[in-house]
Amino acid sequence: MALFDLLGRRWAMGIIWNLAAGPATFRALQNPTGRVAGKTISPSILNARLRDLQEAGLVERTLDGYALTALGRELFTLIEPLDLWSLEWGKSL
């Protein structure tokens, strides 16, 4: 349940999804690409979420910015299949 609590926090999944493409700077994460393109994360929320994800061992700070740890990449491989399922589910609503 702790994992679902963490992933359910605002922007947590969006950060993980964006970092799955590779390391990103704070600024790049603040203005994400992909499905959430055009939306901006407030600096305070982004700081809080990055701190949460770092404390959980899913994200780390690197010379290139923030990146998923090995544990974070493993988590992404588990949740990535939900993407296709959620798109189909959304169409059925």
Secondary structure as GFF3:
##gff-version 3
##sequence-region A 1 93
A	DSSP	alpha_helix	2	7	.	.	.	ID=ss1
A	DSSP	alpha_helix	12	19	.	.	.	ID=ss2
A	DSSP	alpha_helix	26	30	.	.	.	ID=ss3
A	DSSP	three_ten_helix	34	36	.	.	.	ID=ss4
A	DSSP	alpha_helix	43	55	.	.	.	ID=ss5
A	DSSP	beta_strand	59	62	.	.	.	ID=ss6
A	DSSP	beta_strand	65	68	.	.	.	ID=ss7
A	DSSP	alpha_helix	70	79	.	.	.	ID=ss8
A	DSSP	alpha_helix	81	92	.	.	.	ID=ss9
###
